[in-house]
Amino acid sequence: MVQASGRDTIERLVLIGNFLPRKCGLATFTTDVYQAMRARFPQVAVDVYAMDDHPGRYAYPPAVTAAIPQDDLSAYVDAARAIEASGAQAIWVQHEYGIYGGTAGDNLLALLDRTTLPVIVTLHTILEKPSVDERRVMEGLLARAARIVVMAERGREILRRVYGANPRQIVMIPHGVPDRALVDPETMKERFGWAGREVVLTFGLLAPNKGIETLIAALPAVKERHPNLLYVVLGATHPNLVASKGEAYRDSLKALAEEKGVAENIEFIDEFVEYDALIDYLQAADIYATPYTNPAQITSGTLSYAVGVGKPVISTPYVHATEILADGHGVLVDFKDVDAFAREIDTLLSSDRDRKRLSERAYARGRTMIWPRLAEATMVEIEAIVAARPARLPAVVAVPRNLLPDMAAVERMSDATGMLQHSIFSIPDRRHGYCIDDNARALMLMSAMPVMDAVQRDKWTTIYASFLQYAWNPEARRFRNFMGFDRIWCEDVGSEDSNGRTLWALGVTARDARDAKHRDWARTMFDSTASLAFELGSLRAQSFAMLGAAAMLDARPGHELAKEILARFPDVYMEMLAETRRPEWEWFEIVLAYDNARLPQALIRAGVALERQDLIDVGLSTLEWIVSKQTSPQGRFRAVGTESFGRPYGEPLKFDQQPLEAQATVDACVAAHEATGDAKWLDEARRAYGWFMGDNDLDMPLATSADGGCFDGLMPAGLNRNQGAESILALQLASCAIWGLSKASSGVAGKTSQAA
């Protein structure tokens, strides 16, 4: 075996799993792994992130860097961020179903997807017949991990056959075992009060799948030949079983022992046994028995420990047992075969020679599995995946070129009903249907596109306008938002933001549509619906409505309803700003959210329309502040990450970055330039647009220039490669705005898009 150095290449490692004092087998394993790594590679720092099923209950030792409440998704995101900033070089995950939150434990994937570190995963359960969600999570782990560790060869076979795993990705490393001397059980029995007894031991958290009933049923036959027999059932009842049924199961086993007349030959030790004490118990037993009932059980830590200290083992033939006890290293009997268990126990207890030979063979196998060997084997794999991680060279990103607006991707996502919301990669995902948000954006794009066939423009303007028109619910006096692919509305009233955005699209269409028929329709629709703006409470919804009203005033100077909308909200914004402002916080709310730049943009547009310099000034100062918060240390545009949302007075976090923020910033900066003539706003608009072209934290373009598409965002590990409507429209509307700026600056006749 290649020896791991662990000296020069690996300095810090993250370990994720359960941890003592949580009482379960995985907590014991992870703790053993931590101790083995620290003992074998003391120069390697190991940061433990402990999965916590009862936050606040456990007094974790200093080895635990942080606990992750298993059902709190935000805690996984916080942990990912901490791991990414820690200087760790790899993540080692202990995976078992039931310890990670979310559907089938998919919160773990959220953590891993938000880090860029190579990942090695040890699988403690590998399901041959997974549910849909269990398969999805396992396939997610296989996709994310550079190495998958199994503890039995059968695990490798299942991964290849059931999940199509890459065989080069899988490595078999046996379960670790203690490094203890082989001792005569008689020297250990007195400390437990077992002197003079022939001891058979079963250990583990007590649960029905342990098969204890089979052993109890076998005891009468063994007792006839070995009256001093003692069967020790060691271990507390599983906490989940206690929570649901108390000690009913343990009591049923005691009742069975009474019924079989062997109550005096059984000792139930109801406690969670610490590691060193467990090994002492094992060494004091003559035979270790695992009558488990699950044939698919692919690992058993207690079985490994028993082999490690040289116990003669009698077991049912579950997967792990068939491998570790093969070639005469133990005895296998059929599941629930009472007679076979009685026969084999009697055979071993009746022959000191046979029992000693089996003990020596088991111990010899165990020496290959001691914890230092596991640590060394795993470090070999960790060093390999860290070495294979491609180095990221600083990119030299040229000044982003401007893309000519392109309808191809918009058409790809549209049909005769409207524009579909989501995609899987670039393919429309019809399961999620349509929403008015995207169709309102698409309608604005039809007016902003500088070059487009007239027939094509008329077709799509009509389709998107028709969607908005059909969405109006006159009884509720609100627009609906979500529609299924079957053209059935999913709600009677859409969100406030979707209603505000629809008014915005109507105002822009009334001003900018190329055909009078569309301008007339939009004006009429705006006049009959825009009064809903006065009931909007969301700042962003109000901003959208204000932008629509400002566009309507451009189209129809003196339009009373538009003027009333513009006059209603700005003073509220000013009051909110006065309440939340701090020396380091120049914003209307105590948190950041999405589409942030729309708020100062709306104030600037309102100030221009109402001839109120105070609104323009506040719009400019708050825009300058949000632009500063959207600037990376390298001077690039950095969209406020979705992980930032809802954090009072919190500095923006880096991920996930979405196209919507870049487009909003482009539009707001265009508005600032038009209000002031200051060229710096053109520079800021172009910097935000450069984000689409690869001038971002990952040096990765989101725009697919060949077809006008746009990926859905930047995540820590790379691009979200889906291309939904919102992202495509954000790119195209931003491209229209930048195209207008370039035409205006070159003196060529053209119109800067004011769709925002």
N, C-alpha and C positions, 0 to 999 in steps of 0.2 A: 504494500500500500504506500502511496506517496505520502510523505510526512508533511504536515502543515508547519510552517514556521511561525505564523501569527506575529512576527516581530516587526518587520519593516512595512508590510503592506496594510495590515489592519490595525487601526488604533481605537476605533469605536464602533460598537455594534448595538443595534436595537433588538430587543427580544420582546415579543408580544404574546401574551397568553394569560391563563389564570396563574395565581401565585399564592403561596401560603401567607397568612393563615386561612385563606379560603379552603374549605374542606371538600376536595374532590381529587380524583386521580390526576387530572390534567394540571392542577395547581402543584401537586407533588412533583410531577414530571418537569414542569417548567422551572421549579425551584431547583431540582436536581441538575437540570441543564445549566442554569445560571452558575451554580456552585462548581460544576465541572469545568466550565469555560474559564471561570476566574482562577481556579486552581491550576489548570493546565496552561493558561495563557494570562498570567497576572498583569502583563503590560497592556492588555486589551480592556478598555472600559466597556461595560455592558449596561446599557440603559434599559431597565425593565418597565414596560407599560402593561399594567395588570388590568385585565377585564374584571369589572366590578358589578355583580348582580344585585348587591345591596349597598349602595353608596353610604358611607359613614359607619358601616358595621365593622369593617376589618381594620385592625391596627397593623398596617403594612410596615415591613422593616425598611431601613434606609436604602436597601437595594432597589426598591421600587421608585423609579423616577416620577411616575404619575399613574393614577388609576383612571380608567376610562369607564364611566357608567355605561353599561352595555346597551341601554335603550335610548341614549341621548346622542343623536346623530351629530349635533354640533360639537360634542366632546371628541368624536372621531376626527372631525375637521381640525379642531384645535390641536389634537395630538399630531396629526400629519404636519401641521405647520411647525410645531415644536421639534419634531423629528428632522424636518428639512433644514431647520436652522441650527441643529445640534452639532453638526460636523460628523455625524454617523456616516459610515460608508456602505452599510447594508442593513436590511431588516430580516429578522428570522421570526417567522410566524408559526405558532403552534395552533393548528386548525382542528376544531371539533365543532360539529353542529350543536347548537343550543347555547353556546357561550357568547356569541356575537349577536347584537341586536339587528333589527330590520327583518325583512322577509327572508327566511332561511339563512340569516346571518349576513345579509348583503351590506350592512353598515361597514363591515371590514373592507369591502371593495372600495367604498367611498374614501376610506383612509388611504389605502394603497394607491388609488388613482390620483391622489393629491400629493404624492411624493415622487421624486425622480430616482430614488435609490434602488439598486438591484434588490430583489426579494428572493428569499429561500423559504419554502413552506414545508413544514412537517405535518403530514396528514395522519390524524389519529383514527379517523373513520373514512372508509371509501365505500360508497353505496353502489351496489350493482343495479338497483332499481330505484333511482332517485326520482323525486317529484320534479315537476317542471322547474320550480324555483331552486330546488337543491342542485339540479343539473346546471342551471344558469350560474349559480354561485361558484360551483366547481369549475366550470368552463372559464369563468372570470378569473379565478385563481390561476388556472393553467395558462391563461393568456398573459397574466401580469408577472408570474414568477419566472425567474431565470432557472431555478432548480426546484424540483419537487422531491421531498424525502418520503419514502415509504419504509415501514419497519418489517415488511414481509414481502417475499417475491410475488405472492398472489396480488398484492396491491399494485405492483407494476403491471401485471397482466390485466387487471380490471381497468386501470386507467387507460391502457391502450385499446382494449376491446370496447369499453362502454363509452369512453369520452374522447377517443381518438387522440390521446396525448402523444407528444413527440417522445419516442423512447430515449433520445439523447438528453432529454430534460430531466429524466427520472433517475434517482440514485437510491439504492437500498442501504440503509444504515440501521442495524438492529437496535431495539430498545436498550437503553443503558441499564447496567446492573451495578450493585455495590461491590467494592473491592474489599472483600472479607476473606479471612482464612477459612479453610474447610475444617469444621470441628465435629466432634462426636456429640449428638443431641443430648446424651446423658449428662454431659457436663453443663448443660444450660437449663435442664428441666426444673431443678430445685428452686430457682428464683421465681418460677411461676406456680409453684406448688404442684408440679406434675411428676415428681419423682415416683418411679415405679409404674408409670402409665405408658401405654403405647399410644402415641399421639398422632392423629391425622388432623391437619390444619387446612382451613379455607379462610382466605382473607379478602376483604373488599367491602365497599359500601353495600349494605344489604338491600337487595331488590329481587323481584321474582325471577329475573333472567339469570340469576346466579345458579339455579338448579339445586339449591340446598335440600329441597324435598327428596331428591333422588338419593343423596347420601344418607339422609335420615332413614329412608326406607331400607337402605342396604345394611344399616347397623345391626339389626337383630341377628342376621346370619353371621356377621363377623364377631359379634359379642359371644356367640356360643363357643368359639375357639380361642377368643382373646378377651376374657372377662375384664381385664384391666384397660380395655380400649377407652380412649377419650377422644371425642371429635370436638375440636375447638372451632367455633364460628366467630372469627375475629373481625370486628368492624362495626361502625355506627350504621344505622339505617340511612339510606340515601336522603339528603335534605329535602329533595322534591317530594319524595314519598311521605316523609314525615309531615310536610306542609299540607298534603292533600288527604292523608289517611291516618296520620299519627303513627303509632306503633302496632297497628293491626296486623301487619305482615309478620313482624317478629313474634307477636303473640300466637299467630297461627302455626308457626314453626315449633314453638314450645308445646303447643297442644298436640301437634303431630308426634313429637318425641314422647309425650306421655302416652299417647295411643299405642305407639309401637313398643312401649316398655323400655325405652332407652334414655329416659330423662337423666338418669344418673351418669350416663356415658356421654353427655353433651354439655359443653360449657359455652354459653353465649357471652362474649365480651363486647359490650355495647359502648364502644368509644372510638373516636377518630385517632388512630395511632400515628404518632410521629415517626419519622423515617428510621432513626436509630433503634427505637423500640420495636418497630416492625421487623427489622432484620434480626433482632434478638429472638423474637417470637418464631420466626422462620427457622432459625438455627436450632431451636429447641424441639422442633417437630421431627417425627420419624418419616412422615409422608406428607406431601403437599397435594391437595386434590382441587381440581377446577371442573366441577360438573356443569359448566355453563351450557345454556340451551340455544344460543344463537350461533348457527354454523358460520355466519359471515363475519364474526368478530375477528378483526384483522390485527388487533394488538391487545395485549394484556400485560400491564406493567407488573402485576403481582406474579404472573407466571414467569416473566423474565427475572424478577428478583429471586424467586424460588430456585430457578436454574442457576442463577449467579452464585448462590451460597451452597449449591450442591445438594439440593433436595431431590429425592426420588419423587417423581410426579406421576400421578394418574389423572388423566384428563379426557374430556370429550373431544372429538376431533374438529373443533372450530379452526379457522384458518391459521391463526398464529400458533396454536398447539401442534398442528400437523407439521409445520415447518421447524419449529424450535426443538420438538421432541423426536424428529425423524432420525433414522439410523440408530435406533436403540438408545436414544438419550432420554426416554421416558416411556410411559405406557398409555396407549389410547384405547378407549372403550366407546361404544355407541352412545348417542344421546338418550338420556332417561333410561338407560339399561341398568336397572337395580342389581340384577344378578351378576352382571359383569363387574360392577364396582365392588360388590361384596367379594367376588372371587379374587380380583387383583389385589385388593387391600389385604386379604388373608394371605395371599401368596407372598407378598413382600414382608408382611409382619412375621411370617413363619420362617423366613430365611435371612439371617443376618448377612450372609455372604452375598446373596443377590441384591439385597438392599444397599450394601456398601458399594458393590460394583456399579450399580445404577447411579449412586450418589457421586462417585468419582467421574463417571462419564459426563454427568450433568455439569459438574464443577469445571471440567476441562472446557466444555463449550462456553460456559459462563465467562471464562477468562478472556475470551475474544470479544466480550460485550461490555466490559467494565466501562464506567463513565469516562475515564480519560481517553479510551479508544473512540467513543462516540464524539467527544469534543474534537479530537484530532481529525476524524473523518469529516465532520461538519466544517471544520476550519479549512480543510482542503477545498471544499466546494465553495465556501464563502470567498476565499482568495481567488478562486477561478472566476467567479461571476463579477467580482470587483475589477479584476484585471481585464475582463472582456468588455467592461462597460466602455463605450466609446467616449473618448475625450471630447469635450465641447470646445471648439476653438472660437475665439472671438470673431464674430462675423463683421465683415466690412459691408455695410448696407448702403447702397447708393441712394441719392435723393430719390424718393419714390416717384415713379412716373405716374401720370394720370391715366386712368382707364376711361375709354369712351363708354358711356352708359350703354348697357347691353340687356336686351329683354329676354334673352334665351332662357336663362334659369327661371325667370319669373313665369314665362309661358310653360316651362316644364312643370311647375308647381300649380298650374291653373287648369281649370276645366270650364264647362259651360255654366257652372254654378258660381264659381269664384276661385280664390286662391286657397289651396290647402295649407294647413298649419305646419305640419311636421314632415320630416323625411327620415329615412334610414340611409345614411350616406347621401347620395343625390336622388334617391328614388322616393317619390311622394308616399307618405304613410297614410293611407286612406282611413285607417282606424280612428284617427283623431279628428277627422272632418275639417271644418272651417271655423274661422272666428272673424268678427267684424274688425278687430284691431288690424289684422293683416290686410283685409280688403280695403280698409280706409287708407292704409299706407300705400297700397297698390294703386288706389284711385289717385292719390297725390302724385305718384310717380308718372302716371299717364300725362299729367299736365307738365311735368318737369322734364320729360325725355326730350332732348334737343333734336335728335334725328330719329324719325320713326315713320314708317309708311302710314299714310293717312287712313287707309282702310283698316289696318291693324290697330292703330290708335283708337279709332272709333269703336271697333269691336270690343277691345278690352276695357275701355272707359265705360262702355255701356254695361258690360258684365259686372264690373266692380261696383258701379253706381246702383245697379239693380239689386245687388246683395245688400247694400246699405238701405235701400228703399224697403226691401222686404223685411229687414230686421226691425223696422220701426213697429213698436207695439202701441197703438193709439190709446188703448184702454189704460195702460200703465204710464203712458207718455214717457217711455224710455226705449232705447234701442236694446235689442237682444244682442248677445255676443256669440255664444257657441252653437254651432249647428253640426249634427252628425253627417256622415257621408250619405245617409239616406234622406237628407234634406229636412230632417225633423229637428226643430229647435230643442236645445237641451235646457232652456230656461226661459222664463218670461221677461226677465229684466237682467241686462248685462251689468258688469261692474261699472263703477263711476268712471274709471280711467277709460274704459272702452267707449262710454258715451261722450266723454270730453274729446277723445281722439276723433270720433265720427264728426262732431261739430267742426273740428279743425279741418278735416278733409273736405267738408262741404264748403267752408269758407274759401279754402285754396282753390277748389274746383270752380267756384263762382267767379273767382278772379282770373285764374290761369288757364282754364280749359280752352283748347284751340277752337272748338265748335260752339257756336252760340247756343245750340240746343242743350248742350251739357251745362253751360253756364246758367242758362235760364232754369234748368231743372234744379241745380244746386242752390241757387238763390231761393227758389220757392221752398225747397226742402229745409233749408236753414231757417227761413222765416217761420215755418210751422213747427220746428222742433227745438230751436236754440234756447227757448225760455227755460228748458230743463237745466241750463247752466247755473241758474240762481240757486239750485238745490244741491249742487255738488259740494262735498266737504273735503275731498282729497285735493291736496295741493297740486299734484300732477294733473288731475282731471281739470282743475280750474285753469292751470297753465295751458293745457291743450285747447280748452274752450276760448281762452284769451287769444291764442295764436289764430284760431279760426275767425274770431271776431275782428282781429287786426287785418286779416286778409279780406274779410268782407268790407271793411271800411275802405281798403284800397280799391275794391271793386265798385263800391257804392258810397262815396263820401257822404257823411251825414246820416248813415244808416243808424236809426235810433236804437234798435235792439243790440246791435254790435257795440255801440258806444256805452250802453248800460252795462253790458257784460264786462267791457274793459274797465269801466269805472268801479265795478263792484268789489273786485278782489285785491288790487294792488296795496291799498292801505292796510289790509289784513296782513299781507306779506311783510310790510314794513314793521308792523307791531310785533309779529312773530320774530323777525330778525332782531329787534331790540331786546326781546325777552331771552333769546337763546345765545346772543353774541357773547363771546369771550375774546380775550386778546388773541388766542390762537384759533378761534372758531368764528368765521364770518359766514354763517349759514342760517337758513330759515328754520331748520329742524335740528334737534340734538343728535340725529342719526343721519347717515347717508343711505340712499336707496338706489333705485334704478332711474335712468333718464334724468339724472340730476341737472344737467345743463339746461333742461327745458325751463326751469324756474327763472333763472336770470334772463334767458332768452325772451320769455313771455313779458317780463318787466320792461325790457328794452323795447320790444315791439309796442307795448302799451304806452310807454313814455313817448315814443315817436308819434303814435296815432293821436294821443291826447295832448301832445305838446307839453309834457311834464318832465322837466329836466331832472327832478329829484328821482323819478322812477328810472330814468336812464342811468343816472349815477349809481344807484343801488344795484341795478342790473349789472353794470360794468364791474363794480367792486366785488360782487358775489361771484361773477363769472371768473374774474381774475383769481379769486380764492380757490374755486373748484378746479380751475385749470392747474393751479400750483399743486393741488392734491392729486392730480392726474398726471404728474410728471415724475418719471423714475430718476434715480440718482444719475443715470447716464444721459438724462435730458430727453428721453423718449416719452411718447404718450403711453400712459399706463391706466387703462380703464379701472374705475373703482370695482374691485372684485365682489362677486356676489357674497363671498364669505364676510364682507364688511357690513352687510346690511343689518340694521337693528342694533348696532353697538354704540351706545351713547357716548358722544364726544370721542369716539375712537378713531385712530388713524386708519386710513384705508388699507385693506389687506390686498395682497397681490393677485389672488385668483378667486373664482373663475372670472375671466374677462370676457365681456360679450360685445358684439358689434354695435348694439344699440347705443352704448355709451360713446363710442367714437363718432357715430353719425350725429348724435345730439350735440356733441362738442363742435363738430364742423359747422352745423347749422347756427349754433349760438354765436360762434365767432364771426360768421358771415353777418349776422344781425348786428354785432358790435361794430364791425367795420363799416357797415352801411350807416350806422348812427353817428360814428365819429370820424370816419376817414382815416383812422390810425392803421398803418400798415402792419403793426405787430399782430393784429387780429387775423390778418391773412396768413401770417407765419404760423400762428397757433392752429388755424383751420387746416393748413397743409400738414402740420405735424400730427394732428389727430388722424387725418386721412392716411398718412404714412403707416399707421398701425395696421391697416388692412393689407398693406403691401409688404409687410415683414419688418417694419421698423418698430419692433416691439420687444418685450422681455425675452421671448424665445427665438427671435430672428426667423420667424416662420410666417410666410404670407397666409392670410386667411382668404384672400380673393383668389378665385380660380379664373384667371383672365381669359381662358379659352372659351368659356361659356357664360360668364357673368355670375357665377356662383360665389358663395361665401360660406366658409365653415362657421359652425355655431359658437365657437369661442376658443379661448386659450385656457388650458388647464395646466397644472404644474408639470404633468408628464407629457404634454404635447397638445395637439389640436383635438377638439371635439369635431370629428370628421363628418357629422351630420350637417345637412344644409337646409335648415328650415326657412320658412317664408320670412320671418322677422329678420334673419341675418342677411338673406339675399336682398331684401328691400333696403336694409340699412346701407349696404354697400352701394346699391344703385342710386339711392337718393343722395348719398354723400358724393358719389361720382358726378351726379348732375350738378350739385352745388360747386364742386371744384372745377368742373368743366366751365361753368358760368364764370367763375373767377378768372380762369385762364383766358377765356375769350375777352372778358372785360379789360384785363391787364394788357392784352396784346392789341387792344383797339379794334378787334373784330366785332362786328355787330353781334350781339348775343345778350341773353338775359340771365342774370344770376338767379338761380332758383331760390324762391322764397317759400318753398313748400313747408319749411320748418317755421 
